[in-house]
Amino acid sequence: MNLPKKSEDYLNFFSIVIPAHNEEKIIEKTLTSLKKIDYPPKKYEVVVIENGSSDQTYKKAKKFESNNFRIYASRKRGVSRARNLGINKASPELDWCIVMDADTFLKPNFLKELNRYINRHPNVHFGTTTILPFPKNLASRFWFFHRNVTDCLGKCLHVIHIIKKDILFKEKYDEELHLWEDQKYARALARHGKYFFMRTKNVLTSARRFEKVGWIKMFFINIYYGNILPEKIRKRRDWKVIR
C-alpha cells in the first residue's frame, strides 16, 4: 500500500539503543557525539544497556544520564539480550528505533538527515546506512566500501539498525546466537516490511577489530562465519572481545 508522504518538517521520535560491554575506553566518545545531535531533545532518546561488564562502562555512561539519556545495567552478558532489553525500555512515543554498536558515532546532522529520508520514503520499514571508518586509511576505506556495497545489495544490517515501530515488536534478536545474529534479525524483519539503505557521511564506526586482527584475516573470518559455519555451531561461538 502506498502511504502519503509526510512533510519533511515532521519530526519523528527516535529511540537510540546501545548495548555496551566493557566499553569504558569509548563509551564517553559515543555518548558525547549523541549529546551534540542537532535535533530537539524531546524528540529523541538514548537508552544504554551495559551488560556484564568488568570495567567502568556503567559508571562512565551514567554520567551522561539526563531527561532523554537513560542508562541501565544488566548482569547478563550478550549483545542480543541487551538489544532486546533496550528496545523494551524505549519510550512508547517512539516512531523509529535505532540500534547501534557502542563504538559507532553519529555526526550532529544525522537525525535530521534520517528524518527527511524516512518522511520522503513512507513505504520503508527497516534498514541501515553507509558506514565510514574511524580512523581512515587505505585499508579501512577499501573494506568499508566493500561492506557498504554488500550490505546494500544483500539487504544486511551491521553496526546500525533502523526499525520502524510498525514492525519493531514483531521480531526479536536471537539471544542464543552471538555471530551474525544481526543478519538473522534482518531476514526476520524482511517478512514484515521493506528494506532501505540510506547513503550518508554522518555515521562512523571504529575499525579497531580490523586493525588488531588484520584486514585480510577479518575478511576471511567474516566469510567463514557468515556463509560457511552452520547456525547451530555459531550458537556456541562468540566474537573475541577487542577493546
N, C-alpha and C positions, 0 to 999 in steps of 0.2 A: 504494500500500500504506500502510495506517495503522500508523505506528510507535508504540510505547509512549512515553508522556511520561516524560522524565527528571525526577528530583526537582529542585525549584527550587534545592536546595542543591548540585547537581552543578556543579563548576567546569570549564567548557570552557577549553581553551588557545587564546588569541587571538594571532595574529601580525599586527602593525600595520605595514604597508609604506607608506613615504612617499617619493615621488620629489621631489627638491629641485634646482631650477635657479636660480641667482642669488637665493637666499632669505636672504641674510645679515641683512636687516632684521627677519625674522620667525621664522626657524627656532628661535631660542632660546626665544621665547614658546611655540611649538608644542611643543617637547620638554619645557619646564618643565611645561606642562599635563599631559603624559603621565607625568612623574615623580610627579605628585600623584595619579595614579589610585588609587582605593581598591579595590584588587584584589591578591591575592597575587602578588608579583613573579615567583614561579616558574611562574605560570600565564598570563603574557603577556610578549610581547617586542615591541621596536620595531626595525624594520630601515629605515634611511635610505639611499637611493641618491642621492648627489649626482651629477648628470650634466652634464658640460660647463660648469660654472660658471666665470665670470671674476672672481668676488668671493671673499669669505671664508666662503662657506657651509660648505664641508667643515671648515675649521678650527674654526668656531663649533660645528658639530654634534658634532665629535669630542670636545669637552669633556664631552659627556653620556654617552660610552661607558661601559658597565658590564656586569655579568653578563647583563642582559636588554635592553641597548641596544647595537646594533651599527651602525656607520657604514661605508659603502663608497663609493668614488669610481669613477666610470666616465667615461672620456674622451668617450664618445659621448653627444651630447645627444639628448633625445627622451623624452617622458613615458611613452609606451607601452613603449619599450625599458627604461626604468628600472623600471616596474611589473613587467614580466615578470622582470627580473633579481632584484628584491626578493622576488617570490614563490618563485623558485628558491633564494634564500638563506634562506628561512624554515625554522624548526625542523621536523623530521619529527614532532614531538609535536603540532603544531597541530591543532585541531578546526575552527577558523574563521579566515579571513584577512580583515583589514580594510585595504583600500587607500584612502588618503585624501590629499587635497591638503596641501601644506606650510603653507598658511595656514588650516587647519582646526583648531579647538581642542575638545578633549573635556573636559567637566567631570568631577570626581572620581568621581561615581556612575555614569558611563556604562557601563562594562563590567559592573557588577553588574546594571544595568537590562537591558542587552542579553542577558546570560547568562540571566536569568529569562525573558525573552521567547522566546528560541530553545528553552529547555527546555520551555516551555509549548506551543510550536508545532513539534513534531518533523518535520512534513512540509515545512517550508520549506527552500530551498536557497541562495537569494541575494536580496539586496535592499538597501535603503537606509533612511534615517531622515528625519524632519523636520530641516530646517536653519534655524537662526536667524542673522540677520545681525549682524555686528560692524563698526562701531558701528551702533546702532539709530537710525533716523529714520523719518519718514512714508514716504518713497520706498522705503527698504530693506525696511520691513515689508510694503508692498504687493507689491513684486517677489518677495520670498521666500515670501509667501503664495501668489502665483501659481505659483511654481516648485514648491512643495511639493504643491499640488493636481495640477499637470500631471505631476509625477514619479509620484505615486501612481496616477493614472488611466492614464498611459501606460506604467507599469512601467519607469521610466527609472532610470539611475544617473547621478549627477553628482559631487559633491565627496567622497562617502564610499561605497565599495562593500564589501559584506559578503558573503563567499562561503564556503560550506561545503566542507570538504576533499573530500567525495564527488565534487564536480564541478569543483573548483578547477583541476585539471590537464588537464581535457578541452578547454579553450579557452585562447587567448592573446589579449592585446591586439594589434591590428593595428599593427605598428611603422612601417608606411608611411603611416599615417593620423594626422593631427595635429588634426583638427577632428571633433568628435562621435564620436571613437573609443570613448568610454565607452558610447554608445548601441548601437554595433555589437556591443560586447562583451556588453551586456545581452541583445540579441536572440540572440546565440550561446548564452549560458547558459540562456536560456529553453527551448532544445531539450532540456536535461538535468534541469531541476528547476523548482520553484515559487518565484515571486517573493513578497517580503514588503515592507511599508512600515511601519516602527515609528515611532509618534509619540513624540517626546521633547522635552525642553527642555535636553538636555545636549550638543548638538552646535552649535557656532557656526562660522561661516566669514567671512573678510574680504570686505567689499564694495568693495575697492579698485578693481577693474576698472570697476565700475559708476560709482563716484564720479569716476574720471578720464576715462572715455569718455563718460559721460552715461547716465542711466537709460533714457530713451526710445530713444536710439540703440542701446543694447545690446539692447533688446527686439527691434528690427527686425533687428539683426545675428544674433541667435540664431535668429529665424525663417528668415532667408536661408540661414545655414549649415546649419541642421538640416533644413529642409524643401524648399529650392529647389536649392541647389548640388549638382550630381552628385558622387558619391564620387570619381570619377577626377580631378576638379578639386580637391576638398578635400585630396587627397593631395599637391597642390602648394602648398597654403596652410598657414599656421600662425597661431596667436594671436600678436598683438603682445605682447612681454614688458612687463609693467607691474609695477613694484616701488616 
